[in-house]
Amino acid sequence: MAIRELAEMTWEEVRDLDRSRAVAILPVGAVEAHGPHLPLGTDVIIAQAMAASGATRIAAQGISVVILPPLAFTAAPFAAGFSGTLSVAPSAVTALLTDLARELTRQGFAALAIANGHLDPAHRDALAAAERAARKEHLLPVACPDITQKPWASRLTEEFKSGACHAGRYEGSIILAARPELVRNDVRKTLPPNPASLSSAIRDGKRTFVEAGGARAYFGWPADATAEEGRASIETLGAVLAESVLGALAPGRAA
């Protein structure tokens, strides 16, 4: 089945699409600090790579896929103290996504899939609130796998599972695979490991990267990143997204 970019289609092409058998994928990221070596748009790039990988798997099941323009502005309070980070209110994100679900329902799409590359707790809470709102209003299924939670987290890399994974080996590898020209390799290769776990810091009540031990807005082992690992992670993320979507579309799914 076809994979199309919505922004590249005409309205008549969308009109003629069998939207009852079409999934809309929204890549979601943030504009926020990712160390001195990765671009501010790292999460958006990861989300787009996840969306493309997932789209291929979904289309292989006979379902059309329309990839929406990415959402790049969301809640990013952990990185708000760093230049270039643009954080918006979680309520704004929830409202926007709920409205988008309403529009896609109105236009007859089968499901909305959110390919999320941003893991700030405030952002994840905003996504979960939008999912709940869509269910409450009986809108189209919204599939948004939270890769920090079971069963998805166990399928990602050891660094990811350690919680020390912001702009480290995990994210750096994906950017090396997807947009290598944006990685400042001369800087990346000199960065010492920062094994401080963000997930542990969050549980301990820390609220910023600096409080969590990331004075330069990175955690993990950035110097160890490889494009090969990045390609494998993208494939895993795509599989997670596709499985979440197919589960949401399964007959008899609970409302």
N, C-alpha and C positions, 0 to 999 in steps of 0.2 A: 504493500500500500504506500501511498504518497506521504512524504514528509515535506512540509512547506513552512516558510517563514510568513507569518500573517502580514507583517509590514510590507512585504514584497508582492502580496496578492492584490488583485482588484476586488471591488465589492461584488462584482458579478461572479468572479471565481469562488468567492466565499458563499455566495447565494447558491451556487450549483454544487457545492460540496455536500456530501451526505454527512451532515453534522451529527446525526444520531449515532454514527460510527466513527466519530472523530474526537480525539483527545487534544485539549489545549495544554501546552506545557509553558509554564512561566518560570524562567530562571530568576532567582532572587539572590541578591548579594548586598554588599555595603560598600560605601566609599570610606575606607578607614585605613589607619596606619598598619602596615605589615613589615615592620622592621626597616632597616636602612637599605634593603636589597630587593624587596618586592614592591610592585606598584600598589597604589591605593585601591585599585579596582580588582585586586586579587580574588576576592570572594565572588565577584560577578563573573570573572573568567572561569572559575571553578564551576559555578552554577551553569554557565553556558555549555561547558564541556560535559557536565552531568546530563544536561537536557539533550544534547546531541546523541550521546551514547544511549540514553534511555529511549529516545525516539526510534532509533534503529531497531531496538529489541521489541518495542511496542508494535511498530509497523510490520515486523516479521510475523506477528500474530493476526494480521489481516485488519488492523485498525489504522485509520488515517491519523496523522499527527500534524498539528499546527503549532509551531513554536512562536510564542508571543515575544515582543520586545522585552528586554530584561528590566526588572525593578532594581534600581541601584541605590535607592535612598530608603533607609530604615533605621531602626533603633540601634545605636552603636555606642552606648555609654561607657563601656570599658575602655574604648580608645579615644574618647572625646577630648582628652587632654593633649592629644598629638595634632600637630598642624596638618590640615587637609582632611581630617575626619569630619564627616557631615552626618550628624545624628539627628533623627527626627523622633517625635513622640510615638511610642508603641501603639497608642490608640489610633493614630493616623494610619498606620500600617494595617491594623485590623480593619478599619473602616474601608480603606481602599480595596483590600483583598475581598472583603465581603461584597462590596459593590461590583467588583469584577466577576465574582461567582454569580451574582444576580444577572449580569449582562450575558454571561456565557449560557446560563440557564435559559434566559429569554430567547437566545439565538439557537437553542437546541443542541448544544454540544453535549457529548456523552459524559465528560469528566474534565476537571481541572487538576493538573498535576503541578506541584510546586517543586522545582529543582533548587534546593536551598544550599547555598555555599557559605552562609554566615551563621555563626554559632553563639553569638552573644545571648545570654539568658533572656534579656528583655525582648529581643527579636524573636526568639523561639516561642516565648509566651504569646507574642502578638500573632504569630502564625497559628498557634493552637487555638487562640480565641476566635480567629477567622474560621477555622475548621468547625468549631462548635456552633458558631453563628449559622454557617451554611447548613449544618444538620438540623438545627432548630427550625430553620425556615423551609426545610425540605427542598433545598436547592440541589444542583447536580453534585455528584460525589467529588470531594476535594481530597486528593491523595498527596500528603506531605510527610514523607518519612523523616523522622527525627534521627539522624545518623549518630547522635550521641547516646541513643537508647537501644535497648534490646528490641529485636534481634539483630539490628543492623550494625551496631558498633563493633561487634565481635568479628566482622568480616573485613574491617579496615586494618591499617598497619599497626605495628607495635607502638610506634611513637604516638599515633592517634589515640590508641587505647590508654596510653600513659597520662593523657591530658596535657602534656607539654607539646602542643601541636599547632600553635599559631605562628605562621611564617617560618616554621621549621622545616624538617625533612619532608613531611607529608604534603604541606601546601606548596613548598618550594618545588618539589618534584612535579606536581601537577602543572605549575606554571612553566617549568622547563619543558614539559611535554606539549602544552597547549600554546604558549606564547613565549618561547625562549628569548626573543629579542627584548623582552621587558625585564628580564632578570639582570640585576647588577652583579655579575659573577665575580668581578674583581673584589667587591665588598663581601659577597656571600661566602666565598672561600676562606675569608679571614675571620669569620665570626665564631667565637667560642660557643660550645654548647650551653644552653640554658635549660636544665632539666626540671625547672619549677613547673609543677602541674597546675594548669589553670582550673581544671575541674575540682581539685582539692582546695584551691584558693577560694573558689566560688562557694563550696560547702562551708568554708571557714568564715564566710561573710565579707570577703574582699570584694571591692566594687570597681576597681580600675586595674589596668595592666601594671601600672607602677606599684600599686599595693600588692599585686600578686607576684612581683619580682621581675617584671619585664620592663626595665627602664628604657630600652630601645625598641619596645613594641614587638619583640619576638620571643618565642618559647620553643624549645626543642633543639634539633641538630641541623641547622640550615646548610652547613658545609657538606653534609652527607647526601644532599638531595641529588636525584638522578632522573633523567627523562624516562628511563625504563620503568622505574617505580611509579612515576606519575601516570604513565599509560595504563599500568595495571590498576591503579587507584581509580582512574576515570572509568575503566570497564566495570569495576565493582560498584561505583556510584550509579552508573547507568543500569546495572542489574537491579540494584535496590529500588531505583525509581520505577523501573518497569514492573517489578514484582508488586510494588505498592499499588500501581495503577490497575494492574490486572486483578488484584485482590479487591479493589474498590468496585470494579465492574462485574465481579462474579455474581451470578444469579443467587438470590437468597441472602445477599449481604444485609446485615442488620442496619436499620435506619439510624 
